[in-house]
Amino acid sequence: MSGFADFDAFVRTREREYIDELKVLIRQPTISAQGIGIPETARIILDRTKKRGGIAAEALTVDGGPPTIVGETGRGERTLLIYNHYDVQPPDPLDEWETPPFEPTERDGYLYGRGVSDNKGNLMARLQAIEAYRATIGELPLRIRVLYEGEEESGSAHLAAFVARHGERLRADGCIWEAGYKDAAGRPTISCGLKGIAYLELRVRGANKDAHSSLATIVPNPAWRLVWALATMKSESDEITIDGFMDAVRQPTTAERALLERLPFDEQGMLRIHGIKRFVRGLEGYELRKKHFFEPTCTICGIVSGYTGAGSKTVLPAVASAKIDFRLVPDLTPDKVTTLLRAHLDRRGFEDVEVVPGHGEPPSRWPTDSVTAKAAVDACQSAYGTAPVVYPLLAGSGPMAQVCDTLGIPVAGFGSGNAASANHAPNENIAIADYVDHIRAFGRFLHAFAGRALA
Amino acid sequence: MSGFADFDAFVRTREREYIDELKVLIRQPTISAQGIGIPETARIILDRTKKRGGIAAEALTVDGGPPTIVGETGRGERTLLIYNHYDVQPPDPLDEWETPPFEPTERDGYLYGRGVSDNKGNLMARLQAIEAYRATIGELPLRIRVLYEGEEESGSAHLAAFVARHGERLRADGCIWEAGYKDAAGRPTISCGLKGIAYLELRVRGANKDAHSSLATIVPNPAWRLVWALATMKSESDEITIDGFMDAVRQPTTAERALLERLPFDEQGMLRIHGIKRFVRGLEGYELRKKHFFEPTCTICGIVSGYTGAGSKTVLPAVASAKIDFRLVPDLTPDKVTTLLRAHLDRRGFEDVEVVPGHGEPPSRWPTDSVTAKAAVDACQSAYGTAPVVYPLLAGSGPMAQVCDTLGIPVAGFGSGNAASANHAPNENIAIADYVDHIRAFGRFLHAFAGRALA
């Protein structure tokens, strides 16, 4: 580890400067869902990437999408792709922020602001790690490619086209995905994939307008139709019962099962945090972890029909709808889900239940013993002085498959977040110590991924 | 019928005066749900009942309830109870009224205003009929008792206590209920009962707050719990499957079946009005009418959970709820429904689904060949020159059982409404001709109910 003593000292000396640099980026709102600050932020990032980062970079667009920044630096046998996004979630609800979302604020060792965790912090920390590597260790022993997207938080609508057009500039032997988090027990974690997502809406129409509920004897009720249709999709024991759906689920490999066996998972902490007495199906241990990491979901995110105000109204609703979110594992894809669900409903006489597809991403799952994952484990072990927890994937979703599955690049993700970073929520935060540690770990990762020994 | 020529002439002469008298009553808002105008209206009604009506009446209250007006006049072998209510529904949504709800307005032969149909119009028409009877035919050949309630539109919370305290002043051989309507084909109708109602809310809690939907693998979702619970309550073929529920449904008698066989029911008109292709279960004819008049309902009036706005939000909801309205036929009661449902849910492991009882009324169904019903049929035949349609009951609900079942008084209802009277809705209306005809029919009814021949 002696090789990184200078690196660590360099980073600690510049800690204040690095945090200030991140604060500048946080002060610039970049809300892709609302079209706020996209070109402005792209300019800041491009400038930082080229000038201090020493990365030959440019901002490209496809089909009227936002600027996507790609760049390249260093030379070596291996090529690493770094994926980050520079856009952030909308800051609403504003009145729940203790300090304004776009005024980065330090409190008790934490930095608060929209995007500090998701994902401007990691983007900046990794640029700073490259800089520190060059300053203390020397020339990069690998080729680094960067991909900074500007619309991840609103669905990455142009990313697939971008990869199709510019894939050659993204090819690599490994990819570091946007983020990673310390778990509730403070352990660093690494994840090697993401679940996919298929978000869709079910809609049912009954009469042409709400009717008096005394007519419920004879006039069909779309709320009941929706309930009956939903009840065919998932059983009371939480098993997804859409025809053919579970057949598409790839079972964990022997290696993945072994990983799951030893995966730390703070069950009591999760029960406490969510205020529940038991998990779904009363599961625990291996079976709970297997369900969480290797099984898909079918979630009612929202359902509404008829009168939902205070008191009572004797109404027979004219419309009913539900928003459904499927989290996907291999080999489920959004298209497959929509097709299976349509056939499933039709087969049961629910032709009247309309299926309206929304946002979709396929899943992306990579071996936990890839060159990327192994280098990440070594880097975290060295930087944190403890073995990281390796997750087969994060249960969340993102456009990983559009990049890594398309180009065949094994993934690992680790970063500066914590278990209460509040991504997408008010008071998003990172610990300043975790930010510094991510720079320290990322410098080591570059070294390890290039095949150099860390100790 | 010659005996009623003078009566009819008298009513036609006073038509303008009678309508103006009704307008005065409409101009006085009486919104029991909002505590508006109750004592003011009670004073107007009491004054009208005593002074011009010649009815010995008084306003009584029980347990802090609104004034309930009871009165008595006439002598004879039979006693008739007239039930009306003087309160009205709130007029919202105000901007959908073509003329203000409390400014009674005549347009194209119709009178518009809140309460013209439900129920101030019938209340006033019947007082005017009694007056016309005395003026043209002579002394009343029966004893008439009146009961004018002031909180029917907000649940009749004090009526049961009133009947318990003052039941002796309400005893009668027959009761005329508040209302009746011409059907869509313009035929006068009579109904001999009401369905009851049990309105309740189902509530389920999951985690202590909304969670990220990626946790749906392991954190229970109250929206799914609610859907599964609901799906056990009614089958896809619209059969109520709550244990023991349908066992409590009294089957139609031979007489009722015969009535149903010949009951006119404009199926094509109903399909058109509601913009639907088929009725529930694809029913038609006798089976459709039987379901409508003799079967209970279990209706989702409202359901809500999670995110219901535009676009998508990947949320795992913390709470879910549904408002359920049961329309009851004998021998179902609100208490029985709540008890059966609780046991049904518990038996299936849905102890987490809370059942919160709301407004309830037992059903009330009376023979269609009672003395009351027969006199109503004769009166309508005479006044309208056509045989009325006799419904076993109205599919709506009201506090009929609290009065008539408690005291054992057979019911009939007929009145001045039409198929588009828009009770409880904007632009409530009656045809002025129907109003006059109700006075004409009601005068005849008094005669027939007292055992006098009409022809």
Interface residues (C-beta under 8 A of the other chain):
Chain A: K195 I197 Y199 G206 A207 N208 K209 A211 H212 S213 S214 L215 A216 T217 I218 V219 P220 N221 A223 W224 V227 W228 L230 A231 K234 E236 D238 M270 H274 G275 I276 R278 F279 V280 L283 L288 K291 H292 E295 T297 C298 T299 I300 C301 G302 I303 V304 S305 G306 Y307 T308 G311 S312 K313 T314 V315 L316 P317 A320 S321 K323 D325 R327 G349 G358 H359 L394 A395 G396 S397 H424
Chain B: K195 I197 Y199 G206 A207 N208 K209 A211 H212 S213 S214 L215 A216 T217 I218 V219 P220 N221 A223 W224 V227 W228 L230 A231 K234 E236 D238 M270 H274 G275 I276 R278 F279 V280 L283 L288 K291 H292 E295 T297 C298 T299 I300 C301 G302 I303 V304 S305 G306 Y307 T308 G311 S312 K313 T314 V315 L316 P317 A320 S321 K323 D325 R327 G349 G358 H359 L394 A395 G396 S397 H424
